[in-house]
Amino acid sequence: MLLKQIVHFKKFTTTEQIIANYILENTTLMENISIQELAKRTFTSNASIIRFVQKLGIKGFKEFRIQLLKSLEQLDLEAEINPNIPFEGNSSLMKISEDIMHLSQQAIKETYHLLNEAQLMQMTKHLYHAKRIFLFASGDSQIRAESFQNKLWKINKYAILAKDREEWALNAANLLIDDCAFFISYDAKSANDLFAAQMIKERGIPILLLTSFPDSELGKLSDVIITVSRLETTETEKIATYSSQAAFEYILNVLFSTLYQMEYQENRVRQLTRAEVLQHYKEKPF
C-alpha cells in the first residue's frame, strides 16, 4: 500500500520528508492538487516532487496521484475489517470470503513493504550456508514451519523441527557452529524460545527470527530479523491467527524461492530427477 510505503520509507532527504509529511497530513486534498500547487504548499520545487515519487518506484506525479487515491480507497475498505474478528455473526458466506481475502491481502502487502532487501539477502545466505537448519515454532506457527521444512527437503536442505514435548531443548543443545537456528514467532515472547536462543547465542551460532515484534528480548539475541505486519492483538479476543499466519506463509515462501534461486539449475535437475524416480516407482510391477 502506497500510504504505508511513504510512512515506513527510511531514505527520504529532508526536502522529500517535508513533501511526505504534507501528503500524509492532507490526503483529502490530493485528488485535485497539481504538482505546481504541491510544490508551492511544501515550499519545494517540481523537480523535488518528481524525485520524491521516483524514489517510491513511480515514474511521474500523475501516476503517483492515481496510486495514492487507490491506496486511500483500499485503506477505507481495510479499516472496516477487524483482524481479530473479521466477520459478524450474521455475515453471508460470500461476505466472509471477501473479508478474509482482503485481510490476507492486507497482511501480505504490509509485510512486503516492511521487507528490507539487505536483511532478506542476509537471511537467505545464512539458510543457504547452514549445514543444518533448526526450526523453532509452536502452535499455528509450527504448521507454517513444518510446511517450510517440507519445501527445504525438496532442495536438499536439512531442516529439523521440534514437535514433541521438550524436543526444543534437545535441538538447542545439539546445534553446531555450522548450523543456524530459525525462530518463527508472532509475539516472540515464549520463555522456551528465549532460553533456547540464549543457549545458542553463547556458542556463536546464527539466530534468525521471523516475528512482528523485532524489539523483543528474543529479537535482541537475533542476528537477522524479518518483520511481518502487526495487525492482530496478542489478547484472547482474536478468534484465529488469520493475518499473522498469512504473513508468515508469504515470507517463508519468499525465503524458499530465494534459496531455490541460489542453485536454480541444480534444483530444476533435482526436481525433474525426483519426478522421474517417482514415476518409475509407480510403474514398477511387484
N, C-alpha and C positions, 0 to 999 in steps of 0.2 A: 504494500500500500504506500503510495507516494507521500502522504502526510507523515506517516511514521518513519519513512526513509529520511525525510527532512529533519524530523526530531532527533533521530539517532545518528545522523551523519557527523563524523568527527573531524573532517578535513576542510571545513569552510574557512576562508580567510575572514578577517574582521569585517570587511565590507559585505561579503557573502552572508555572514551570520546576521548582519543587520537586515538584509533582504529576507532571509529565512524567518527571522522573528516577526517582521511586519506581516508576511504572508500567513503565518500561524495565528497571529492575533487578529487578522482581518480577513478570514476565509470567506465571509459572506460578501465581500466586495470584489472578489477575484473573478467573478463570472464576466463582468463587463469592463474591467480595467485594462488599459493599454500598457504596452511596455514603457512608453514615454511617461505616462501618469505614474506608474510604479516607480520609475527612476526618480521622478520629481518628489514623490512622497517619502522615499527612503534616502534622499539626498545622495544618490549614486548616479550611475550612467547606464545607457542601453547596453554598452559592452559588458559592464559588470553583471547585469542580469543575464545576458547570454552565457557568460562564463559560469554563472550560478546554475542555470538549468542544464548546461552541458556536463557539469560535474555530477549531476544526478542521472546521467546517461540519456538525456533528452536533447534532440537536435536544436529546437527553437522554442521561442516563447509561446507561440500559438499551440503547439503540441503539448507544452507544459501545462497550459491553462486547461486544455481538454482533459488531460490525465488527472489534474487536480480536482476538477469537477466530478469525475468518475470516482475518485478516491473519497470525496465528501459524500457522494451517494451511497457508496459501499459502507462508509462509517455509520451513516444513519441506519442502514439495514442491520449491521452487526450489533449496533447498540441495543437493538430490540431483543437480542438473543442472550440469555443468561447462560454462561458456560457451565455453571454448576447444575442448573435445572433448565435445559434448553427447550423444553416444551411444556405445555399446560395439560391439565387433566382432561380437557375437552378437545385437544388438538386432533385434527384429522390425520389419517395415515400419511397423506402426501405432504401435509404441513410439517409433520415430524421429519419426514425425509428431507424436505427442503432446509429446515433449520439445522439438522445435523450436517448437511452438505456445507452450508455457509460457515458453521462453526469449525469444521475441519479445514476449510479453505483459509479461514482467518488465522488459525493456529499455524498452518504451514507458511502462509505469506509473512506473518510476523517473524517466524523463526528464520525464514530466508533473509529478511532484512537485518536480523541480528548476526548473521554469519559474517565471520572475518576470514578472508581468504588465507592469510598467513597462519591462523590457528587451524584452519581446515587442512592445510598442507602439512603442518607440523604433526597433527594427529594422524593423518594418513601415513606419514613416514614412520611414526612410532609403531603403528599397527603392521606396516609392511616389513619392518626390520625385526620385529619381535619373533623370537623362536616359538614362544607360546603366548597366547592372549588369554588372560584370566578375566572372566566377566563376573561382575558383582551387581546383582539386581534382585529385587524381591517384588511380590505382588504382581500387579499388572505389568510392571516394567520387566519382570522376569520373562514374561511371554514374548515381549519385544526382543529381549536379549537372546532367547532361545531361537527365534527366527533369524537373528543376525548370526548366531553361531552356525546354524544350518547353511546359510549363504557362504560363510567363511570356509567351511569344509569343501565347498564346491570349487574354490580356487586354491585349495591345498594350504590353507592356513589353519593351524592347530589351535582351536579355541576350547576353553574349559569353563563350564558354568556350574556354580554351586546350586544345588536344588534341594537337598535334604538336610534337615537339622543343622548341625554345626559344620557342614562342608566348607562354608565360607572361611572359617578359621584355619582349617587344614590347607585350603588353597592359598591363603595369605602366607602361611608358613612355608609352603612349597615353592613359591616364586623364586626364580634365579635372576641374576643380573641381565641375562639375555632376553628375559620375558618383559611383559608390560601388564599393568592392571587397568581395567576399564570399568569404571563405576557408572551405572545408569540409575539416576535417582532424581525425581522431580524436586523434592524439597531438600535433599542432601543432608538430612538430619538423623539418619539411622546410627545408633550407637555402635552397632556391629560394623557398619561401613567405616566409621571413624576410627575404631580400634584397628581394623584391618589395614587401613591406609597408614596409620602411624607405624605399624609393624613394617609395612612395605617401604615407607619413606626412609626409615633408618638404614635400609640396605641399598639405597640409591637407585631403586627400580622405578622406571617412569610410571606416573599415575595420570590417567586420562579420566575426564569427568564430563558427563552429559547431564545437564541439570537446568533448572530455572532459577536457581539461587547460587550464582557463582561466588558470592561473598560469604558463603557459609564456612564453617570450620573445615569441612571436607574440601571445599574449594581452595582454602589456604594451603592445603597439603598437595594440591594437584599441580602437575607440570603443564598440562594443556586442558583448557575448558572450552566446551562449546555450549552456548546458552540457548535454550528454547524459550518460546513465548510463555509468559506468566499470565494466563487467563483465569485459571481455576484458583479458588481459595484452598487453603490447607485445612479448612474446617470440615466437619462431618456433614454439612448441608449438601454437598455435591452428591448426585446420585450415581455418577460414574466418572472415570477419568477420560472423558471424551477428548478434549483438546490436547492434554499433555501427551497422551499415547499417540495421537495423530502426528504431533510434532516429533516425538521420539522415532516413530516409524520412518518419517521423512528423513531425518538426519542419518539414521542407520542405513537407509537405502542409498543416501548420498555417499557415505563412507564406503559401503560395499562397492559402489560404482567407481570411486576414485582409486580404490585398491585394485579393482579389476583392470582399470586403465593402465596401472603401473606395469603390468605384464599382459597387455591386451592380446597380442598374437598367441602367446603361450596359453592363456586362459581359453581362447577360442579353440585351440587344438585340444586341450583337456576336455572341453565341453563336447566336442564332436566325438572324441575317443570314447568318452563315457557313454554317449548315446549309442555308439556302435556296439559297445560291450553289452549294454542292457538289451539291445535288440537281438544280439546273438544269443544271449541267455534265454530270452523269451522263446526264441525259435528252436532252441536245442531240445531234442526229444529225450525223454527219460524212460 
